Amino acid sequence: MKHLRICPKCHASLKLRPDGETQYCNICRYWTKLGTARLDSIMIYG
Ligand SMILES: [Zn+2]
């Protein structure tokens, strides 16, 4: 599964943790791991 930009639960924007591997929603506490797609995450957040 790839990274998400919008929370699948409440549709708010997901934040990226400083570890660069976890995205989280500060509204409903949803979170997901990015896996190993680091280059993709750089393209989105860089
Ligand atoms: Zn949410």
mmCIF file of the protein (N, C-alpha, C, O) and its ligand, coordinates in Angstrom:
data_MODEL
# 
_entry.id   MODEL 
# 
loop_
_entity.id 
_entity.type 
_entity.pdbx_number_of_molecules 
1 polymer     1 
2 non-polymer 1 
# 
_entity_poly.entity_id                      1 
_entity_poly.type                           'polypeptide(L)' 
_entity_poly.nstd_linkage                   no 
_entity_poly.nstd_monomer                   no 
_entity_poly.pdbx_seq_one_letter_code       MKHLRICPKCHASLKLRPDGETQYCNICRYWTKLGTARLDSIMIYG 
_entity_poly.pdbx_seq_one_letter_code_can   MKHLRICPKCHASLKLRPDGETQYCNICRYWTKLGTARLDSIMIYG 
_entity_poly.pdbx_strand_id                 A 
# 
loop_
_entity_poly_seq.entity_id 
_entity_poly_seq.num 
_entity_poly_seq.mon_id 
_entity_poly_seq.hetero 
1 1  MET n 
1 2  LYS n 
1 3  HIS n 
1 4  LEU n 
1 5  ARG n 
1 6  ILE n 
1 7  CYS n 
1 8  PRO n 
1 9  LYS n 
1 10 CYS n 
1 11 HIS n 
1 12 ALA n 
1 13 SER n 
1 14 LEU n 
1 15 LYS n 
1 16 LEU n 
1 17 ARG n 
1 18 PRO n 
1 19 ASP n 
1 20 GLY n 
1 21 GLU n 
1 22 THR n 
1 23 GLN n 
1 24 TYR n 
1 25 CYS n 
1 26 ASN n 
1 27 ILE n 
1 28 CYS n 
1 29 ARG n 
1 30 TYR n 
1 31 TRP n 
1 32 THR n 
1 33 LYS n 
1 34 LEU n 
1 35 GLY n 
1 36 THR n 
1 37 ALA n 
1 38 ARG n 
1 39 LEU n 
1 40 ASP n 
1 41 SER n 
1 42 ILE n 
1 43 MET n 
1 44 ILE n 
1 45 TYR n 
1 46 GLY n 
# 
loop_
_struct_asym.id 
_struct_asym.entity_id 
A 1 
B 2 
# 
loop_
_chem_comp.id 
_chem_comp.type 
_chem_comp.mon_nstd_flag 
ALA 'L-peptide linking' y 
ARG 'L-peptide linking' y 
ASN 'L-peptide linking' y 
ASP 'L-peptide linking' y 
CYS 'L-peptide linking' y 
GLN 'L-peptide linking' y 
GLU 'L-peptide linking' y 
GLY 'peptide linking'   y 
HIS 'L-peptide linking' y 
ILE 'L-peptide linking' y 
LEU 'L-peptide linking' y 
LYS 'L-peptide linking' y 
MET 'L-peptide linking' y 
PRO 'L-peptide linking' y 
SER 'L-peptide linking' y 
THR 'L-peptide linking' y 
TRP 'L-peptide linking' y 
TYR 'L-peptide linking' y 
ZN  non-polymer         . 
# 
_pdbx_entity_nonpoly.entity_id   2 
_pdbx_entity_nonpoly.name        ? 
_pdbx_entity_nonpoly.comp_id     ZN 
# 
_pdbx_nonpoly_scheme.asym_id         B 
_pdbx_nonpoly_scheme.entity_id       2 
_pdbx_nonpoly_scheme.mon_id          ZN 
_pdbx_nonpoly_scheme.ndb_seq_num     1 
_pdbx_nonpoly_scheme.pdb_seq_num     101 
_pdbx_nonpoly_scheme.auth_seq_num    101 
_pdbx_nonpoly_scheme.pdb_mon_id      ZN 
_pdbx_nonpoly_scheme.auth_mon_id     ZN 
_pdbx_nonpoly_scheme.pdb_strand_id   A 
_pdbx_nonpoly_scheme.pdb_ins_code    . 
# 
loop_
_atom_site.group_PDB 
_atom_site.id 
_atom_site.type_symbol 
_atom_site.label_atom_id 
_atom_site.label_alt_id 
_atom_site.label_comp_id 
_atom_site.label_asym_id 
_atom_site.label_entity_id 
_atom_site.label_seq_id 
_atom_site.pdbx_PDB_ins_code 
_atom_site.Cartn_x 
_atom_site.Cartn_y 
_atom_site.Cartn_z 
_atom_site.occupancy 
_atom_site.B_iso_or_equiv 
_atom_site.pdbx_formal_charge 
_atom_site.auth_seq_id 
_atom_site.auth_comp_id 
_atom_site.auth_asym_id 
_atom_site.auth_atom_id 
_atom_site.pdbx_PDB_model_num 
ATOM   1   N  N  . MET A 1 1  ? 0.835   -1.196 0.000  1.00 0.00 ? 1   MET A N  1 
ATOM   2   C  CA . MET A 1 1  ? 0.000   0.000  0.000  1.00 0.00 ? 1   MET A CA 1 
ATOM   3   C  C  . MET A 1 1  ? 0.872   1.250  0.000  1.00 0.00 ? 1   MET A C  1 
ATOM   4   O  O  . MET A 1 1  ? 1.877   1.309  0.709  1.00 0.00 ? 1   MET A O  1 
ATOM   5   N  N  . LYS A 1 2  ? 0.505   2.209  -0.762 1.00 0.00 ? 2   LYS A N  1 
ATOM   6   C  CA . LYS A 1 2  ? 1.307   3.421  -0.863 1.00 0.00 ? 2   LYS A CA 1 
ATOM   7   C  C  . LYS A 1 2  ? 0.905   4.445  0.195  1.00 0.00 ? 2   LYS A C  1 
ATOM   8   O  O  . LYS A 1 2  ? -0.039  4.249  0.960  1.00 0.00 ? 2   LYS A O  1 
ATOM   9   N  N  . HIS A 1 3  ? 1.636   5.513  0.209  1.00 0.00 ? 3   HIS A N  1 
ATOM   10  C  CA . HIS A 1 3  ? 1.352   6.589  1.156  1.00 0.00 ? 3   HIS A CA 1 
ATOM   11  C  C  . HIS A 1 3  ? 0.037   7.273  0.820  1.00 0.00 ? 3   HIS A C  1 
ATOM   12  O  O  . HIS A 1 3  ? -0.451  7.221  -0.309 1.00 0.00 ? 3   HIS A O  1 
ATOM   13  N  N  . LEU A 1 4  ? -0.507  7.904  1.820  1.00 0.00 ? 4   LEU A N  1 
ATOM   14  C  CA . LEU A 1 4  ? -1.749  8.632  1.650  1.00 0.00 ? 4   LEU A CA 1 
ATOM   15  C  C  . LEU A 1 4  ? -1.505  10.107 1.919  1.00 0.00 ? 4   LEU A C  1 
ATOM   16  O  O  . LEU A 1 4  ? -0.592  10.479 2.657  1.00 0.00 ? 4   LEU A O  1 
ATOM   17  N  N  . ARG A 1 5  ? -2.314  10.916 1.326  1.00 0.00 ? 5   ARG A N  1 
ATOM   18  C  CA . ARG A 1 5  ? -2.209  12.342 1.606  1.00 0.00 ? 5   ARG A CA 1 
ATOM   19  C  C  . ARG A 1 5  ? -3.396  12.828 2.432  1.00 0.00 ? 5   ARG A C  1 
ATOM   20  O  O  . ARG A 1 5  ? -3.335  13.870 3.084  1.00 0.00 ? 5   ARG A O  1 
ATOM   21  N  N  . ILE A 1 6  ? -4.475  12.050 2.390  1.00 0.00 ? 6   ILE A N  1 
ATOM   22  C  CA . ILE A 1 6  ? -5.680  12.440 3.118  1.00 0.00 ? 6   ILE A CA 1 
ATOM   23  C  C  . ILE A 1 6  ? -6.105  11.293 4.010  1.00 0.00 ? 6   ILE A C  1 
ATOM   24  O  O  . ILE A 1 6  ? -6.063  10.133 3.600  1.00 0.00 ? 6   ILE A O  1 
ATOM   25  N  N  . CYS A 1 7  ? -6.510  11.606 5.216  1.00 0.00 ? 7   CYS A N  1 
ATOM   26  C  CA . CYS A 1 7  ? -6.966  10.596 6.161  1.00 0.00 ? 7   CYS A CA 1 
ATOM   27  C  C  . CYS A 1 7  ? -8.191  9.871  5.611  1.00 0.00 ? 7   CYS A C  1 
ATOM   28  O  O  . CYS A 1 7  ? -9.167  10.516 5.229  1.00 0.00 ? 7   CYS A O  1 
ATOM   29  N  N  . PRO A 1 8  ? -8.154  8.537  5.566  1.00 0.00 ? 8   PRO A N  1 
ATOM   30  C  CA . PRO A 1 8  ? -9.289  7.776  5.038  1.00 0.00 ? 8   PRO A CA 1 
ATOM   31  C  C  . PRO A 1 8  ? -10.491 7.788  5.973  1.00 0.00 ? 8   PRO A C  1 
ATOM   32  O  O  . PRO A 1 8  ? -11.594 7.409  5.578  1.00 0.00 ? 8   PRO A O  1 
ATOM   33  N  N  . LYS A 1 9  ? -10.283 8.214  7.188  1.00 0.00 ? 9   LYS A N  1 
ATOM   34  C  CA . LYS A 1 9  ? -11.393 8.244  8.148  1.00 0.00 ? 9   LYS A CA 1 
ATOM   35  C  C  . LYS A 1 9  ? -12.124 9.580  8.150  1.00 0.00 ? 9   LYS A C  1 
ATOM   36  O  O  . LYS A 1 9  ? -13.347 9.621  8.022  1.00 0.00 ? 9   LYS A O  1 
ATOM   37  N  N  . CYS A 1 10 ? -11.377 10.671 8.295  1.00 0.00 ? 10  CYS A N  1 
ATOM   38  C  CA . CYS A 1 10 ? -12.023 11.979 8.435  1.00 0.00 ? 10  CYS A CA 1 
ATOM   39  C  C  . CYS A 1 10 ? -11.655 12.938 7.308  1.00 0.00 ? 10  CYS A C  1 
ATOM   40  O  O  . CYS A 1 10 ? -12.139 14.069 7.267  1.00 0.00 ? 10  CYS A O  1 
ATOM   41  N  N  . HIS A 1 11 ? -10.789 12.480 6.386  1.00 0.00 ? 11  HIS A N  1 
ATOM   42  C  CA . HIS A 1 11 ? -10.437 13.250 5.195  1.00 0.00 ? 11  HIS A CA 1 
ATOM   43  C  C  . HIS A 1 11 ? -9.658  14.517 5.501  1.00 0.00 ? 11  HIS A C  1 
ATOM   44  O  O  . HIS A 1 11 ? -9.621  15.439 4.686  1.00 0.00 ? 11  HIS A O  1 
ATOM   45  N  N  . ALA A 1 12 ? -9.044  14.564 6.658  1.00 0.00 ? 12  ALA A N  1 
ATOM   46  C  CA . ALA A 1 12 ? -8.141  15.672 6.949  1.00 0.00 ? 12  ALA A CA 1 
ATOM   47  C  C  . ALA A 1 12 ? -6.771  15.372 6.339  1.00 0.00 ? 12  ALA A C  1 
ATOM   48  O  O  . ALA A 1 12 ? -6.494  14.236 5.953  1.00 0.00 ? 12  ALA A O  1 
ATOM   49  N  N  . SER A 1 13 ? -5.932  16.376 6.257  1.00 0.00 ? 13  SER A N  1 
ATOM   50  C  CA . SER A 1 13 ? -4.586  16.164 5.728  1.00 0.00 ? 13  SER A CA 1 
ATOM   51  C  C  . SER A 1 13 ? -3.745  15.388 6.720  1.00 0.00 ? 13  SER A C  1 
ATOM   52  O  O  . SER A 1 13 ? -3.737  15.695 7.912  1.00 0.00 ? 13  SER A O  1 
ATOM   53  N  N  . LEU A 1 14 ? -3.036  14.382 6.231  1.00 0.00 ? 14  LEU A N  1 
ATOM   54  C  CA . LEU A 1 14 ? -2.171  13.594 7.090  1.00 0.00 ? 14  LEU A CA 1 
ATOM   55  C  C  . LEU A 1 14 ? -0.847  14.309 7.297  1.00 0.00 ? 14  LEU A C  1 
ATOM   56  O  O  . LEU A 1 14 ? -0.340  14.975 6.394  1.00 0.00 ? 14  LEU A O  1 
ATOM   57  N  N  . LYS A 1 15 ? -0.292  14.165 8.496  1.00 0.00 ? 15  LYS A N  1 
ATOM   58  C  CA . LYS A 1 15 ? 1.029   14.712 8.812  1.00 0.00 ? 15  LYS A CA 1 
ATOM   59  C  C  . LYS A 1 15 ? 2.066   13.602 8.703  1.00 0.00 ? 15  LYS A C  1 
ATOM   60  O  O  . LYS A 1 15 ? 1.749   12.418 8.820  1.00 0.00 ? 15  LYS A O  1 
ATOM   61  N  N  . LEU A 1 16 ? 3.305   14.008 8.477  1.00 0.00 ? 16  LEU A N  1 
ATOM   62  C  CA . LEU A 1 16 ? 4.400   13.049 8.416  1.00 0.00 ? 16  LEU A CA 1 
ATOM   63  C  C  . LEU A 1 16 ? 5.262   13.193 9.658  1.00 0.00 ? 16  LEU A C  1 
ATOM   64  O  O  . LEU A 1 16 ? 5.711   14.288 9.998  1.00 0.00 ? 16  LEU A O  1 
ATOM   65  N  N  . ARG A 1 17 ? 5.487   12.069 10.332 1.00 0.00 ? 17  ARG A N  1 
ATOM   66  C  CA . ARG A 1 17 ? 6.319   12.109 11.520 1.00 0.00 ? 17  ARG A CA 1 
ATOM   67  C  C  . ARG A 1 17 ? 7.779   12.336 11.163 1.00 0.00 ? 17  ARG A C  1 
ATOM   68  O  O  . ARG A 1 17 ? 8.199   12.040 10.045 1.00 0.00 ? 17  ARG A O  1 
ATOM   69  N  N  . PRO A 1 18 ? 8.572   12.871 12.125 1.00 0.00 ? 18  PRO A N  1 
ATOM   70  C  CA . PRO A 1 18 ? 9.998   13.141 11.873 1.00 0.00 ? 18  PRO A CA 1 
ATOM   71  C  C  . PRO A 1 18 ? 10.786  11.903 11.468 1.00 0.00 ? 18  PRO A C  1 
ATOM   72  O  O  . PRO A 1 18 ? 11.833  12.025 10.832 1.00 0.00 ? 18  PRO A O  1 
ATOM   73  N  N  . ASP A 1 19 ? 10.311  10.720 11.819 1.00 0.00 ? 19  ASP A N  1 
ATOM   74  C  CA . ASP A 1 19 ? 11.044  9.515  11.418 1.00 0.00 ? 19  ASP A CA 1 
ATOM   75  C  C  . ASP A 1 19 ? 10.903  9.243  9.919  1.00 0.00 ? 19  ASP A C  1 
ATOM   76  O  O  . ASP A 1 19 ? 11.621  8.409  9.369  1.00 0.00 ? 19  ASP A O  1 
ATOM   77  N  N  . GLY A 1 20 ? 9.995   9.935  9.271  1.00 0.00 ? 20  GLY A N  1 
ATOM   78  C  CA . GLY A 1 20 ? 9.843   9.808  7.834  1.00 0.00 ? 20  GLY A CA 1 
ATOM   79  C  C  . GLY A 1 20 ? 9.182   8.520  7.391  1.00 0.00 ? 20  GLY A C  1 
ATOM   80  O  O  . GLY A 1 20 ? 9.166   8.218  6.197  1.00 0.00 ? 20  GLY A O  1 
ATOM   81  N  N  . GLU A 1 21 ? 8.638   7.757  8.314  1.00 0.00 ? 21  GLU A N  1 
ATOM   82  C  CA . GLU A 1 21 ? 8.064   6.458  7.965  1.00 0.00 ? 21  GLU A CA 1 
ATOM   83  C  C  . GLU A 1 21 ? 6.606   6.321  8.366  1.00 0.00 ? 21  GLU A C  1 
ATOM   84  O  O  . GLU A 1 21 ? 5.947   5.347  8.000  1.00 0.00 ? 21  GLU A O  1 
ATOM   85  N  N  . THR A 1 22 ? 6.107   7.279  9.106  1.00 0.00 ? 22  THR A N  1 
ATOM   86  C  CA . THR A 1 22 ? 4.748   7.161  9.603  1.00 0.00 ? 22  THR A CA 1 
ATOM   87  C  C  . THR A 1 22 ? 3.961   8.431  9.320  1.00 0.00 ? 22  THR A C  1 
ATOM   88  O  O  . THR A 1 22 ? 4.433   9.541  9.569  1.00 0.00 ? 22  THR A O  1 
ATOM   89  N  N  . GLN A 1 23 ? 2.778   8.254  8.808  1.00 0.00 ? 23  GLN A N  1 
ATOM   90  C  CA . GLN A 1 23 ? 1.871   9.374  8.625  1.00 0.00 ? 23  GLN A CA 1 
ATOM   91  C  C  . GLN A 1 23 ? 0.779   9.290  9.686  1.00 0.00 ? 23  GLN A C  1 
ATOM   92  O  O  . GLN A 1 23 ? 0.355   8.197  10.063 1.00 0.00 ? 23  GLN A O  1 
ATOM   93  N  N  . TYR A 1 24 ? 0.334   10.427 10.159 1.00 0.00 ? 24  TYR A N  1 
ATOM   94  C  CA . TYR A 1 24 ? -0.706  10.403 11.179 1.00 0.00 ? 24  TYR A CA 1 
ATOM   95  C  C  . TYR A 1 24 ? -1.686  11.549 10.982 1.00 0.00 ? 24  TYR A C  1 
ATOM   96  O  O  . TYR A 1 24 ? -1.389  12.568 10.358 1.00 0.00 ? 24  TYR A O  1 
ATOM   97  N  N  . CYS A 1 25 ? -2.870  11.330 11.546 1.00 0.00 ? 25  CYS A N  1 
ATOM   98  C  CA . CYS A 1 25 ? -3.918  12.339 11.517 1.00 0.00 ? 25  CYS A CA 1 
ATOM   99  C  C  . CYS A 1 25 ? -4.089  12.869 12.927 1.00 0.00 ? 25  CYS A C  1 
ATOM   100 O  O  . CYS A 1 25 ? -4.352  12.097 13.848 1.00 0.00 ? 25  CYS A O  1 
ATOM   101 N  N  . ASN A 1 26 ? -3.946  14.158 13.109 1.00 0.00 ? 26  ASN A N  1 
ATOM   102 C  CA . ASN A 1 26 ? -4.056  14.706 14.462 1.00 0.00 ? 26  ASN A CA 1 
ATOM   103 C  C  . ASN A 1 26 ? -5.493  15.017 14.849 1.00 0.00 ? 26  ASN A C  1 
ATOM   104 O  O  . ASN A 1 26 ? -5.739  15.606 15.901 1.00 0.00 ? 26  ASN A O  1 
ATOM   105 N  N  . ILE A 1 27 ? -6.432  14.630 14.018 1.00 0.00 ? 27  ILE A N  1 
ATOM   106 C  CA . ILE A 1 27 ? -7.842  14.854 14.342 1.00 0.00 ? 27  ILE A CA 1 
ATOM   107 C  C  . ILE A 1 27 ? -8.479  13.586 14.895 1.00 0.00 ? 27  ILE A C  1 
ATOM   108 O  O  . ILE A 1 27 ? -9.121  13.619 15.945 1.00 0.00 ? 27  ILE A O  1 
ATOM   109 N  N  . CYS A 1 28 ? -8.305  12.466 14.191 1.00 0.00 ? 28  CYS A N  1 
ATOM   110 C  CA . CYS A 1 28 ? -8.941  11.220 14.631 1.00 0.00 ? 28  CYS A CA 1 
ATOM   111 C  C  . CYS A 1 28 ? -7.910  10.187 15.079 1.00 0.00 ? 28  CYS A C  1 
ATOM   112 O  O  . CYS A 1 28 ? -8.270  9.059  15.415 1.00 0.00 ? 28  CYS A O  1 
ATOM   113 N  N  . ARG A 1 29 ? -6.621  10.568 15.086 1.00 0.00 ? 29  ARG A N  1 
ATOM   114 C  CA . ARG A 1 29 ? -5.544  9.695  15.580 1.00 0.00 ? 29  ARG A CA 1 
ATOM   115 C  C  . ARG A 1 29 ? -5.244  8.529  14.645 1.00 0.00 ? 29  ARG A C  1 
ATOM   116 O  O  . ARG A 1 29 ? -4.518  7.611  15.027 1.00 0.00 ? 29  ARG A O  1 
ATOM   117 N  N  . TYR A 1 30 ? -5.776  8.546  13.456 1.00 0.00 ? 30  TYR A N  1 
ATOM   118 C  CA . TYR A 1 30 ? -5.422  7.516  12.486 1.00 0.00 ? 30  TYR A CA 1 
ATOM   119 C  C  . TYR A 1 30 ? -3.948  7.646  12.142 1.00 0.00 ? 30  TYR A C  1 
ATOM   120 O  O  . TYR A 1 30 ? -3.415  8.754  12.091 1.00 0.00 ? 30  TYR A O  1 
ATOM   121 N  N  . TRP A 1 31 ? -3.282  6.507  11.902 1.00 0.00 ? 31  TRP A N  1 
ATOM   122 C  CA . TRP A 1 31 ? -1.895  6.569  11.451 1.00 0.00 ? 31  TRP A CA 1 
ATOM   123 C  C  . TRP A 1 31 ? -1.597  5.377  10.571 1.00 0.00 ? 31  TRP A C  1 
ATOM   124 O  O  . TRP A 1 31 ? -2.268  4.348  10.656 1.00 0.00 ? 31  TRP A O  1 
ATOM   125 N  N  . THR A 1 32 ? -0.589  5.513  9.725  1.00 0.00 ? 32  THR A N  1 
ATOM   126 C  CA . THR A 1 32 ? -0.213  4.437  8.831  1.00 0.00 ? 32  THR A CA 1 
ATOM   127 C  C  . THR A 1 32 ? 1.271   4.523  8.519  1.00 0.00 ? 32  THR A C  1 
ATOM   128 O  O  . THR A 1 32 ? 1.856   5.606  8.520  1.00 0.00 ? 32  THR A O  1 
ATOM   129 N  N  . LYS A 1 33 ? 1.866   3.386  8.255  1.00 0.00 ? 33  LYS A N  1 
ATOM   130 C  CA . LYS A 1 33 ? 3.278   3.382  7.895  1.00 0.00 ? 33  LYS A CA 1 
ATOM   131 C  C  . LYS A 1 33 ? 3.448   3.527  6.393  1.00 0.00 ? 33  LYS A C  1 
ATOM   132 O  O  . LYS A 1 33 ? 2.645   3.032  5.602  1.00 0.00 ? 33  LYS A O  1 
ATOM   133 N  N  . LEU A 1 34 ? 4.506   4.211  6.029  1.00 0.00 ? 34  LEU A N  1 
ATOM   134 C  CA . LEU A 1 34 ? 4.762   4.439  4.622  1.00 0.00 ? 34  LEU A CA 1 
ATOM   135 C  C  . LEU A 1 34 ? 5.411   3.233  3.961  1.00 0.00 ? 34  LEU A C  1 
ATOM   136 O  O  . LEU A 1 34 ? 5.365   3.106  2.738  1.00 0.00 ? 34  LEU A O  1 
ATOM   137 N  N  . GLY A 1 35 ? 6.015   2.346  4.744  1.00 0.00 ? 35  GLY A N  1 
ATOM   138 C  CA . GLY A 1 35 ? 6.751   1.254  4.156  1.00 0.00 ? 35  GLY A CA 1 
ATOM   139 C  C  . GLY A 1 35 ? 8.113   1.709  3.678  1.00 0.00 ? 35  GLY A C  1 
ATOM   140 O  O  . GLY A 1 35 ? 8.777   2.490  4.360  1.00 0.00 ? 35  GLY A O  1 
ATOM   141 N  N  . THR A 1 36 ? 8.540   1.240  2.528  1.00 0.00 ? 36  THR A N  1 
ATOM   142 C  CA . THR A 1 36 ? 9.889   1.546  2.065  1.00 0.00 ? 36  THR A CA 1 
ATOM   143 C  C  . THR A 1 36 ? 9.899   2.497  0.888  1.00 0.00 ? 36  THR A C  1 
ATOM   144 O  O  . THR A 1 36 ? 10.931  2.665  0.238  1.00 0.00 ? 36  THR A O  1 
ATOM   145 N  N  . ALA A 1 37 ? 8.765   3.123  0.602  1.00 0.00 ? 37  ALA A N  1 
ATOM   146 C  CA . ALA A 1 37 ? 8.674   4.010  -0.560 1.00 0.00 ? 37  ALA A CA 1 
ATOM   147 C  C  . ALA A 1 37 ? 9.199   5.397  -0.204 1.00 0.00 ? 37  ALA A C  1 
ATOM   148 O  O  . ALA A 1 37 ? 8.461   6.382  -0.228 1.00 0.00 ? 37  ALA A O  1 
ATOM   149 N  N  . ARG A 1 38 ? 10.480  5.454  0.125  1.00 0.00 ? 38  ARG A N  1 
ATOM   150 C  CA . ARG A 1 38 ? 11.045  6.713  0.602  1.00 0.00 ? 38  ARG A CA 1 
ATOM   151 C  C  . ARG A 1 38 ? 11.200  7.730  -0.519 1.00 0.00 ? 38  ARG A C  1 
ATOM   152 O  O  . ARG A 1 38 ? 11.013  8.927  -0.301 1.00 0.00 ? 38  ARG A O  1 
ATOM   153 N  N  . LEU A 1 39 ? 11.533  7.275  -1.689 1.00 0.00 ? 39  LEU A N  1 
ATOM   154 C  CA . LEU A 1 39 ? 11.674  8.213  -2.794 1.00 0.00 ? 39  LEU A CA 1 
ATOM   155 C  C  . LEU A 1 39 ? 10.340  8.861  -3.122 1.00 0.00 ? 39  LEU A C  1 
ATOM   156 O  O  . LEU A 1 39 ? 10.278  10.050 -3.437 1.00 0.00 ? 39  LEU A O  1 
ATOM   157 N  N  . ASP A 1 40 ? 9.271   8.075  -3.048 1.00 0.00 ? 40  ASP A N  1 
ATOM   158 C  CA . ASP A 1 40 ? 7.952   8.642  -3.306 1.00 0.00 ? 40  ASP A CA 1 
ATOM   159 C  C  . ASP A 1 40 ? 7.601   9.698  -2.272 1.00 0.00 ? 40  ASP A C  1 
ATOM   160 O  O  . ASP A 1 40 ? 7.029   10.739 -2.596 1.00 0.00 ? 40  ASP A O  1 
ATOM   161 N  N  . SER A 1 41 ? 7.956   9.413  -1.011 1.00 0.00 ? 41  SER A N  1 
ATOM   162 C  CA . SER A 1 41 ? 7.620   10.366 0.048  1.00 0.00 ? 41  SER A CA 1 
ATOM   163 C  C  . SER A 1 41 ? 8.418   11.643 -0.122 1.00 0.00 ? 41  SER A C  1 
ATOM   164 O  O  . SER A 1 41 ? 7.922   12.728 0.181  1.00 0.00 ? 41  SER A O  1 
ATOM   165 N  N  . ILE A 1 42 ? 9.639   11.532 -0.600 1.00 0.00 ? 42  ILE A N  1 
ATOM   166 C  CA . ILE A 1 42 ? 10.440  12.726 -0.847 1.00 0.00 ? 42  ILE A CA 1 
ATOM   167 C  C  . ILE A 1 42 ? 9.802   13.583 -1.944 1.00 0.00 ? 42  ILE A C  1 
ATOM   168 O  O  . ILE A 1 42 ? 9.799   14.812 -1.875 1.00 0.00 ? 42  ILE A O  1 
ATOM   169 N  N  . MET A 1 43 ? 9.267   12.903 -2.948 1.00 0.00 ? 43  MET A N  1 
ATOM   170 C  CA . MET A 1 43 ? 8.635   13.647 -4.031 1.00 0.00 ? 43  MET A CA 1 
ATOM   171 C  C  . MET A 1 43 ? 7.426   14.437 -3.530 1.00 0.00 ? 43  MET A C  1 
ATOM   172 O  O  . MET A 1 43 ? 7.150   15.532 -4.021 1.00 0.00 ? 43  MET A O  1 
ATOM   173 N  N  . ILE A 1 44 ? 6.721   13.894 -2.575 1.00 0.00 ? 44  ILE A N  1 
ATOM   174 C  CA . ILE A 1 44 ? 5.512   14.567 -2.093 1.00 0.00 ? 44  ILE A CA 1 
ATOM   175 C  C  . ILE A 1 44 ? 5.841   15.630 -1.066 1.00 0.00 ? 44  ILE A C  1 
ATOM   176 O  O  . ILE A 1 44 ? 5.297   16.733 -1.110 1.00 0.00 ? 44  ILE A O  1 
ATOM   177 N  N  . TYR A 1 45 ? 6.735   15.298 -0.135 1.00 0.00 ? 45  TYR A N  1 
ATOM   178 C  CA . TYR A 1 45 ? 6.961   16.208 0.970  1.00 0.00 ? 45  TYR A CA 1 
ATOM   179 C  C  . TYR A 1 45 ? 8.168   17.102 0.778  1.00 0.00 ? 45  TYR A C  1 
ATOM   180 O  O  . TYR A 1 45 ? 8.335   18.074 1.514  1.00 0.00 ? 45  TYR A O  1 
ATOM   181 N  N  . GLY A 1 46 ? 9.000   16.801 -0.179 1.00 0.00 ? 46  GLY A N  1 
ATOM   182 C  CA . GLY A 1 46 ? 10.204  17.571 -0.348 1.00 0.00 ? 46  GLY A CA 1 
ATOM   183 C  C  . GLY A 1 46 ? 9.987   18.857 -1.119 1.00 0.00 ? 46  GLY A C  1 
ATOM   184 O  O  . GLY A 1 46 ? 10.933  19.614 -1.337 1.00 0.00 ? 46  GLY A O  1 
HETATM 185 ZN ZN . ZN  B 2 .  ? -8.412  11.532 10.496 1.00 0.00 2 101 ZN  A ZN 1 
# 
